[in-house]
Amino acid sequence: MHAPDGAAWNRARYSAYAPIYDLVAAPFAAGRRRSVELLALRPGERVLIVGCGTGLDLPLLPPDVRVATFDLTPAMARRTAARAARLGRAVDVAVMDGQRAALAGSRFDAVILHLILAVIPDPVACAREAARLLRPGGRAAIFDKWMPDGARPSPARRALNAVASAAFSDLNRQLGPILEAAGLRLVRREPAGLRGAYQAALAVRPPR
């Protein structure tokens, strides 16, 4: 199957980042924690982490929820599996593309999208997959960096983004339009780092 544009590059660069990812991601720990708090997870709920990276979200999850994870990059997925083993918790870990996950729909109570929607080539496709995988009324926790909805990037920001998007992440994406296009309803968003550039947000799949 042909990979979507950008997927091969993401796999290559995050394979290179994997050994240092925990160090680079350390400043975002509080934002991740707040995003998980917004889910208000309950015992027995089924949780999916999309773009799990090295598994940094695992210690933040209650021990009485069922967890599945996947990442595009095998090197990242291996680190998630190793972290789960160190924590002594059962976690399903797979290698998949967040733009088209090979999972049955409507099976999860919560989906975690941390630092993925600003990285993945097609964020709307990823958000639509999250909506598909959620049961009606299920929740999505999102932690990432965003431009304000409706804003236009300055020429300088567009120039900076040409470098940043190739190296690590797109600086000019807007959360509201992505969620709207995916059929997810934004119910909360709040600053979570870098003077509000990073935000923790909660969205829901509307009940049928």
Salt bridges, closest charged atoms under 4 A:
ASP22 OD2 - ARG83 NH2 2.56
GLU37 OE1 - ARG34 NH1 3.11
GLU45 OE2 - ARG42 NH2 3.08
GLU45 OE2 - ARG139 NH1 2.84
ASP57 OD1 - ARG32 NH1 2.93
ASP57 OD1 - HIS114 ND1 2.81
ASP109 OD2 - ARG46 NE 3.36
ASP109 OD1 - ARG135 NE 2.60
GLU129 OE1 - ARG132 NE 2.83
ASP144 OD1 - LYS145 NZ 3.40
ASP149 OD2 - ARG189 NH1 3.18
ASP170 OD2 - ARG173 NE 3.59
GLU190 OE2 - ARG34 NE 2.57
GLU190 OE1 - ARG188 NE 2.83
